């Protein structure tokens, strides 16, 4: 058999699952084996997590800058600049949350694709095992 049955690996370290190579595979699965690469979803989830980290880091820098800007730049300019930097911090915090949300959905998609492919392979393997048992009888 080539293919993974019931893989319990996490989405980030799961390789692409191929259909098991059995004579019955084409009859059971046909052309319906999902073509999505579950590792692509996991890779993109990692990209989204890195983007969230970067947004959080930039937001922290903006907030820190806002904290010392107003006292250092007295008057309306300092206040306006501090307000603008605080707004940037809020925007970057929202961006961080969005990136983390997208990463979670991508992780879920990767897990679902992997589970579906594994289950389809398990059906083929079970069929083959049952067929062998009936032939032995």
Short mmCIF file of the C-alpha atoms (twelve columns), coordinates in Angstrom:
data_MODEL
# 
_entry.id   MODEL 
# 
loop_
_atom_site.group_PDB 
_atom_site.id 
_atom_site.type_symbol 
_atom_site.label_atom_id 
_atom_site.label_alt_id 
_atom_site.label_comp_id 
_atom_site.label_asym_id 
_atom_site.label_seq_id 
_atom_site.Cartn_x 
_atom_site.Cartn_y 
_atom_site.Cartn_z 
_atom_site.pdbx_PDB_model_num 
ATOM 1   C CA . UNK A 1   0.000   0.000   0.000  1 
ATOM 2   C CA . UNK A 2   1.115   3.530   -0.659 1 
ATOM 3   C CA . UNK A 3   -0.665  6.169   1.360  1 
ATOM 4   C CA . UNK A 4   -1.291  7.031   4.934  1 
ATOM 5   C CA . UNK A 5   -4.069  5.488   6.960  1 
ATOM 6   C CA . UNK A 6   -5.473  7.424   9.890  1 
ATOM 7   C CA . UNK A 7   -2.532  9.783   10.267 1 
ATOM 8   C CA . UNK A 8   -2.462  11.478  13.650 1 
ATOM 9   C CA . UNK A 9   0.286   13.926  12.753 1 
ATOM 10  C CA . UNK A 10  -0.344  17.627  13.194 1 
ATOM 11  C CA . UNK A 11  -1.249  19.706  10.177 1 
ATOM 12  C CA . UNK A 12  2.131   21.409  10.026 1 
ATOM 13  C CA . UNK A 13  4.129   18.195  9.715  1 
ATOM 14  C CA . UNK A 14  1.675   16.142  7.687  1 
ATOM 15  C CA . UNK A 15  2.854   15.197  4.220  1 
ATOM 16  C CA . UNK A 16  0.520   15.007  1.281  1 
ATOM 17  C CA . UNK A 17  -1.718  11.952  1.552  1 
ATOM 18  C CA . UNK A 18  -2.111  9.894   -1.594 1 
ATOM 19  C CA . UNK A 19  -4.803  7.286   -2.231 1 
ATOM 20  C CA . UNK A 20  -3.844  3.731   -1.300 1 
ATOM 21  C CA . UNK A 21  -2.736  1.668   -4.257 1 
ATOM 22  C CA . UNK A 22  -5.209  -1.224  -4.347 1 
ATOM 23  C CA . UNK A 23  -7.099  -2.768  -7.257 1 
ATOM 24  C CA . UNK A 24  -10.370 -1.555  -5.725 1 
ATOM 25  C CA . UNK A 25  -9.300  2.044   -5.161 1 
ATOM 26  C CA . UNK A 26  -10.508 3.267   -8.544 1 
ATOM 27  C CA . UNK A 27  -13.889 1.570   -8.034 1 
ATOM 28  C CA . UNK A 28  -14.414 2.970   -4.550 1 
ATOM 29  C CA . UNK A 29  -12.904 6.442   -4.836 1 
ATOM 30  C CA . UNK A 30  -12.689 7.006   -8.575 1 
ATOM 31  C CA . UNK A 31  -11.797 10.598  -9.376 1 
ATOM 32  C CA . UNK A 32  -13.230 11.908  -6.095 1 
ATOM 33  C CA . UNK A 33  -10.045 11.895  -3.981 1 
ATOM 34  C CA . UNK A 34  -9.529  15.524  -2.867 1 
ATOM 35  C CA . UNK A 35  -6.760  17.193  -4.830 1 
ATOM 36  C CA . UNK A 36  -6.070  19.887  -2.241 1 
ATOM 37  C CA . UNK A 37  -2.624  19.742  -0.728 1 
ATOM 38  C CA . UNK A 38  -3.245  19.797  3.016  1 
ATOM 39  C CA . UNK A 39  0.337   20.922  3.550  1 
ATOM 40  C CA . UNK A 40  -0.406  24.112  1.585  1 
ATOM 41  C CA . UNK A 41  -3.064  25.060  4.130  1 
ATOM 42  C CA . UNK A 42  -0.654  24.386  6.990  1 
ATOM 43  C CA . UNK A 43  2.111   26.396  5.304  1 
ATOM 44  C CA . UNK A 44  -0.223  29.345  4.766  1 
ATOM 45  C CA . UNK A 45  -1.368  29.118  8.400  1 
ATOM 46  C CA . UNK A 46  2.297   29.523  9.418  1 
ATOM 47  C CA . UNK A 47  2.572   32.599  7.168  1 
ATOM 48  C CA . UNK A 48  -0.512  34.064  8.849  1 
ATOM 49  C CA . UNK A 49  0.927   33.403  12.319 1 
ATOM 50  C CA . UNK A 50  4.176   35.153  11.338 1 
ATOM 51  C CA . UNK A 51  2.165   38.107  10.020 1 
ATOM 52  C CA . UNK A 52  0.302   38.237  13.344 1 
ATOM 53  C CA . UNK A 53  3.605   38.273  15.239 1 
ATOM 54  C CA . UNK A 54  4.906   41.075  13.047 1 
ATOM 55  C CA . UNK A 55  1.718   43.103  13.518 1 
ATOM 56  C CA . UNK A 56  1.963   42.607  17.272 1 
ATOM 57  C CA . UNK A 57  5.606   43.711  17.255 1 
ATOM 58  C CA . UNK A 58  4.863   46.799  15.162 1 
ATOM 59  C CA . UNK A 59  1.885   47.595  17.381 1 
ATOM 60  C CA . UNK A 60  4.110   47.426  20.441 1 
ATOM 61  C CA . UNK A 61  6.600   49.801  18.838 1 
ATOM 62  C CA . UNK A 62  3.797   52.229  17.919 1 
ATOM 63  C CA . UNK A 63  2.398   52.135  21.458 1 
ATOM 64  C CA . UNK A 64  5.825   52.667  23.001 1 
ATOM 65  C CA . UNK A 65  6.453   55.588  20.649 1 
ATOM 66  C CA . UNK A 66  3.075   57.082  21.565 1 
ATOM 67  C CA . UNK A 67  3.997   56.842  25.236 1 
ATOM 68  C CA . UNK A 68  7.078   59.019  24.982 1 
ATOM 69  C CA . UNK A 69  6.081   61.252  22.057 1 
ATOM 70  C CA . UNK A 70  3.622   63.549  23.820 1 
ATOM 71  C CA . UNK A 71  5.899   64.418  26.766 1 
ATOM 72  C CA . UNK A 72  8.881   64.963  24.444 1 
ATOM 73  C CA . UNK A 73  6.967   66.942  21.807 1 
ATOM 74  C CA . UNK A 74  4.886   69.325  23.858 1 
ATOM 75  C CA . UNK A 75  1.907   71.063  22.402 1 
ATOM 76  C CA . UNK A 76  -0.614  70.167  19.752 1 
ATOM 77  C CA . UNK A 77  1.884   68.448  17.452 1 
ATOM 78  C CA . UNK A 78  2.992   66.061  20.194 1 
ATOM 79  C CA . UNK A 79  -0.584  65.264  21.189 1 
ATOM 80  C CA . UNK A 80  -1.650  64.712  17.582 1 
ATOM 81  C CA . UNK A 81  1.340   62.481  16.901 1 
ATOM 82  C CA . UNK A 82  0.719   60.427  20.059 1 
ATOM 83  C CA . UNK A 83  -2.938  60.029  19.088 1 
ATOM 84  C CA . UNK A 84  -1.965  58.894  15.589 1 
ATOM 85  C CA . UNK A 85  0.535   56.375  16.966 1 
ATOM 86  C CA . UNK A 86  -2.103  55.019  19.369 1 
ATOM 87  C CA . UNK A 87  -4.460  54.625  16.407 1 
ATOM 88  C CA . UNK A 88  -1.739  52.697  14.544 1 
ATOM 89  C CA . UNK A 89  -1.385  50.453  17.591 1 
ATOM 90  C CA . UNK A 90  -5.133  49.728  17.549 1 
ATOM 91  C CA . UNK A 91  -5.048  48.970  13.818 1 
ATOM 92  C CA . UNK A 92  -2.068  46.641  14.183 1 
ATOM 93  C CA . UNK A 93  -3.713  44.873  17.129 1 
ATOM 94  C CA . UNK A 94  -6.808  44.274  14.978 1 
ATOM 95  C CA . UNK A 95  -4.562  43.019  12.156 1 
ATOM 96  C CA . UNK A 96  -2.903  40.590  14.578 1 
ATOM 97  C CA . UNK A 97  -6.303  39.203  15.597 1 
ATOM 98  C CA . UNK A 98  -7.358  38.835  11.950 1 
ATOM 99  C CA . UNK A 99  -4.175  36.980  11.014 1 
ATOM 100 C CA . UNK A 100 -4.568  34.622  13.971 1 
ATOM 101 C CA . UNK A 101 -8.195  33.976  13.012 1 
ATOM 102 C CA . UNK A 102 -7.238  33.165  9.417  1 
ATOM 103 C CA . UNK A 103 -4.444  30.879  10.657 1 
ATOM 104 C CA . UNK A 104 -6.920  28.966  12.817 1 
ATOM 105 C CA . UNK A 105 -9.297  28.467  9.878  1 
ATOM 106 C CA . UNK A 106 -6.441  27.301  7.659  1 
ATOM 107 C CA . UNK A 107 -5.335  24.839  10.346 1 
ATOM 108 C CA . UNK A 108 -8.895  23.529  10.530 1 
ATOM 109 C CA . UNK A 109 -9.005  23.162  6.745  1 
ATOM 110 C CA . UNK A 110 -5.726  21.261  6.731  1 
ATOM 111 C CA . UNK A 111 -6.968  18.922  9.441  1 
ATOM 112 C CA . UNK A 112 -10.264 18.342  7.619  1 
ATOM 113 C CA . UNK A 113 -8.556  17.558  4.320  1 
ATOM 114 C CA . UNK A 114 -6.122  15.197  6.017  1 
ATOM 115 C CA . UNK A 115 -8.924  13.449  7.913  1 
ATOM 116 C CA . UNK A 116 -11.048 13.095  4.778  1 
ATOM 117 C CA . UNK A 117 -8.201  11.658  2.759  1 
ATOM 118 C CA . UNK A 118 -7.266  9.277   5.568  1 
ATOM 119 C CA . UNK A 119 -10.865 8.126   5.904  1 
ATOM 120 C CA . UNK A 120 -11.143 7.558   2.158  1 
ATOM 121 C CA . UNK A 121 -7.971  5.472   2.301  1 
ATOM 122 C CA . UNK A 122 -9.331  3.575   5.297  1 
ATOM 123 C CA . UNK A 123 -12.483 2.685   3.356  1 
ATOM 124 C CA . UNK A 124 -10.350 1.222   0.573  1 
ATOM 125 C CA . UNK A 125 -8.163  -0.686  3.010  1 
ATOM 126 C CA . UNK A 126 -11.208 -2.004  4.907  1 
ATOM 127 C CA . UNK A 127 -12.815 -3.104  1.666  1 
ATOM 128 C CA . UNK A 128 -9.634  -4.899  0.649  1 
ATOM 129 C CA . UNK A 129 -9.348  -6.604  4.040  1 
ATOM 130 C CA . UNK A 130 -13.001 -7.704  3.951  1 
ATOM 131 C CA . UNK A 131 -12.560 -8.971  0.395  1 
ATOM 132 C CA . UNK A 132 -9.502  -11.004 1.445  1 
ATOM 133 C CA . UNK A 133 -11.417 -12.465 4.402  1 
ATOM 134 C CA . UNK A 134 -14.304 -13.499 2.167  1 
ATOM 135 C CA . UNK A 135 -11.900 -15.090 -0.306 1 
ATOM 136 C CA . UNK A 136 -10.295 -17.073 2.534  1 
ATOM 137 C CA . UNK A 137 -13.692 -18.397 3.604  1 
# 
